[in-house]
Amino acid sequence: MPNATSVFAPQRLSLVTAGLIVALAVSGCTQLRGRQGYVVDPVLTAAIAPGVDNRESVEKTLGRPTFVGQFSDNEYYYVSRETRQLAFANPRPVSQQVLRVRFDPAGNVVAVDKTGLELVSKISPEGDKTPTLGRHRSFFDDIFGNIGAVGAAGMGGNTGGNTGP
């Protein structure tokens, strides 16, 4: 009579192999999470009030801004973004918050605005070729297209005018 462990050994080996393959496949498809920029604390951001706070109190409460306004230093921006990506794919934004704190010339808070993911634009480049208006020329047209065209008029020959006596 054959041994019971020797009959089930090939089946057990194939199950272990299949389990390892599934584990490797699933581990390659894991989702990576990323956080960029300012770490938002809802209590601290809600504490900033127009007419009460000034530039110094905002910096003490929220820290230094992510960036200051481009045309005026009377705007502070705090940017926070959370992204997700699968294994080797490009990361995609899941949530974003931009907190804009505006100051008057004296440095007092005038307004606090919050925006989210609704302002994120997805830009899809056109690949390796930029579409242009005009003629579509091939590689050989670009190289050989000007042969005979450069200097054709006025080469010392007859220009179509009066040829003389």
Backbone torsions as a table, in degrees:
resi	resn	phi	psi	omega
1	MET	NA	132.2	-177.8
2	PRO	-71.5	152.7	179.6
3	ASN	-71.4	137.9	-176.7
4	ALA	-67.9	-31.9	-179.3
5	THR	-73.9	-29.2	179.9
6	SER	-75.0	-23.5	178.7
7	VAL	-75.4	-38.6	-175.3
8	PHE	-90.4	-5.5	-177.7
9	ALA	-61.7	-47.1	178.9
10	PRO	-63.5	-37.5	179.4
11	GLN	-67.6	-40.4	-180.0
12	ARG	-65.3	-41.1	179.1
13	LEU	-63.5	-41.9	179.5
14	SER	-68.2	-35.1	176.8
15	LEU	-67.1	-40.8	178.0
16	VAL	-65.2	-42.9	178.5
17	THR	-62.4	-45.1	178.6
18	ALA	-63.1	-39.6	177.8
19	GLY	-63.2	-41.0	177.5
20	LEU	-65.2	-40.2	178.7
21	ILE	-63.7	-43.9	178.4
22	VAL	-63.9	-41.8	179.8
23	ALA	-63.3	-40.6	178.2
24	LEU	-67.5	-40.0	179.6
25	ALA	-65.6	-41.7	-179.2
26	VAL	-69.9	-37.4	-179.4
27	SER	-68.0	-26.9	177.0
28	GLY	-76.0	-15.3	-178.0
29	CYS	-107.2	22.7	-178.9
30	THR	-71.2	154.0	179.7
31	GLN	-95.6	126.9	178.1
32	LEU	-97.0	135.6	178.8
33	ARG	-108.1	142.5	178.2
34	GLY	-136.0	149.6	177.0
35	ARG	-130.1	131.8	-178.2
36	GLN	-126.9	144.1	173.4
37	GLY	85.8	-149.2	-174.2
38	TYR	-72.2	137.3	175.6
39	VAL	-88.7	113.0	-172.6
40	VAL	-77.3	130.8	171.2
41	ASP	-115.4	108.4	-175.2
42	PRO	-58.3	-32.1	-179.9
43	VAL	-68.0	-43.6	-178.9
44	LEU	-70.6	-39.8	179.7
45	THR	-68.8	-31.4	177.2
46	ALA	-74.5	-18.3	-178.0
47	ALA	-78.0	-16.5	179.4
48	ILE	-76.5	119.4	-175.7
49	ALA	-124.3	133.3	175.4
50	PRO	-63.3	140.0	179.3
51	GLY	84.0	-14.3	-179.1
52	VAL	-107.0	-47.9	-175.8
53	ASP	-92.0	160.0	174.1
54	ASN	-127.9	-175.9	-175.7
55	ARG	-59.4	-41.9	-178.4
56	GLU	-67.2	-42.4	-179.4
57	SER	-69.6	-31.7	176.8
58	VAL	-66.5	-43.7	179.0
59	GLU	-66.0	-34.4	177.7
60	LYS	-72.0	-33.6	-178.1
61	THR	-80.4	-49.1	-173.2
62	LEU	-102.0	-14.7	-175.5
63	GLY	90.9	-174.8	178.9
64	ARG	-67.7	144.5	-179.0
65	PRO	-71.3	159.7	174.9
66	THR	-62.6	-44.7	171.0
67	PHE	-156.4	161.2	-180.0
68	VAL	-102.5	154.1	-178.9
69	GLY	-51.0	145.8	-175.3
70	GLN	-72.6	-38.1	-174.9
71	PHE	-99.6	-14.5	-179.3
72	SER	-153.6	145.6	178.1
73	ASP	-88.0	17.8	178.8
74	ASN	-92.4	14.4	176.6
75	GLU	-135.2	129.2	174.4
76	TYR	-109.0	139.1	177.8
77	TYR	-121.8	130.0	173.9
78	TYR	-116.5	113.2	-173.3
79	VAL	-112.1	131.1	177.3
80	SER	-132.8	134.7	-179.7
81	ARG	-141.1	137.6	176.0
82	GLU	-115.9	131.6	-177.7
83	THR	-124.8	159.7	173.4
84	ARG	-134.9	150.1	175.9
85	GLN	-152.6	149.1	174.4
86	LEU	-93.6	132.7	177.6
87	ALA	24.8	-90.9	-174.3
88	PHE	-111.3	12.2	179.7
89	ALA	-79.5	166.5	175.9
90	ASN	-71.2	143.3	178.2
91	PRO	-68.2	145.1	177.6
92	ARG	-122.2	140.3	-178.6
93	PRO	-70.5	134.9	177.8
94	VAL	-103.8	-41.8	176.1
95	SER	-146.7	151.8	178.9
96	GLN	-150.7	143.0	175.2
97	GLN	-137.0	128.7	174.5
98	VAL	-117.4	119.9	178.2
99	LEU	-105.6	118.4	179.3
100	ARG	-110.2	123.0	177.7
101	VAL	-111.5	119.3	-179.2
102	ARG	-103.5	140.5	-179.5
103	PHE	-117.4	153.8	171.2
104	ASP	-84.9	174.1	-178.8
105	PRO	-59.2	-24.0	178.8
106	ALA	-80.6	-11.4	178.0
107	GLY	98.4	9.3	178.1
108	ASN	-89.5	147.4	-179.1
109	VAL	-68.7	127.0	178.0
110	VAL	-99.7	-42.2	-177.5
111	ALA	-154.4	152.8	174.7
112	VAL	-127.1	118.9	-178.3
113	ASP	-117.4	141.7	176.0
114	LYS	-123.0	133.9	173.3
115	THR	-129.3	163.3	-176.8
116	GLY	-127.8	-145.1	-175.2
117	LEU	-70.7	-14.2	-176.8
118	GLU	-66.1	-19.1	-179.8
119	LEU	-96.3	1.5	179.2
120	VAL	-77.7	128.1	179.5
121	SER	-102.9	138.1	175.9
122	LYS	-98.4	121.2	-179.7
123	ILE	-106.2	126.1	179.6
124	SER	-114.6	102.5	-179.9
125	PRO	-62.4	159.5	-174.4
126	GLU	-86.0	20.6	179.4
127	GLY	87.2	-143.1	-177.0
128	ASP	-90.2	-2.5	-173.6
129	LYS	-126.8	130.1	178.3
130	THR	-91.0	124.0	179.4
131	PRO	-70.0	135.1	178.8
132	THR	-131.9	160.1	175.7
133	LEU	-88.8	152.0	178.9
134	GLY	117.7	-160.7	-177.4
135	ARG	-73.6	148.3	172.6
136	HIS	-99.6	109.9	-177.0
137	ARG	-110.4	143.6	177.7
138	SER	-84.7	175.4	179.0
139	PHE	-60.1	-44.4	-178.3
140	PHE	-71.8	-30.5	174.3
141	ASP	-63.5	-39.5	178.9
142	ASP	-65.4	-38.2	-177.2
143	ILE	-78.7	-49.4	-172.1
144	PHE	-103.0	2.2	-174.8
145	GLY	-68.8	-23.8	-177.4
146	ASN	-95.7	1.8	179.7
147	ILE	-66.8	125.6	-179.8
148	GLY	87.2	-13.6	-179.1
149	ALA	-92.9	-26.2	-177.5
150	VAL	-79.8	122.1	176.6
151	GLY	72.4	18.2	-178.0
152	ALA	-67.4	-43.1	178.5
153	ALA	-83.9	137.9	176.6
154	GLY	78.5	29.2	179.3
155	MET	-87.7	20.5	178.1
156	GLY	93.0	-1.1	180.0
157	GLY	-94.7	-164.9	-179.4
158	ASN	-72.7	125.7	-179.9
159	THR	-100.1	6.9	177.2
160	GLY	93.6	1.2	-179.1
161	GLY	-93.1	-160.5	178.4
162	ASN	-70.3	126.4	-175.6
163	THR	-91.5	-1.2	175.5
164	GLY	105.3	-161.1	-171.7
165	PRO	-66.8	NA	NA
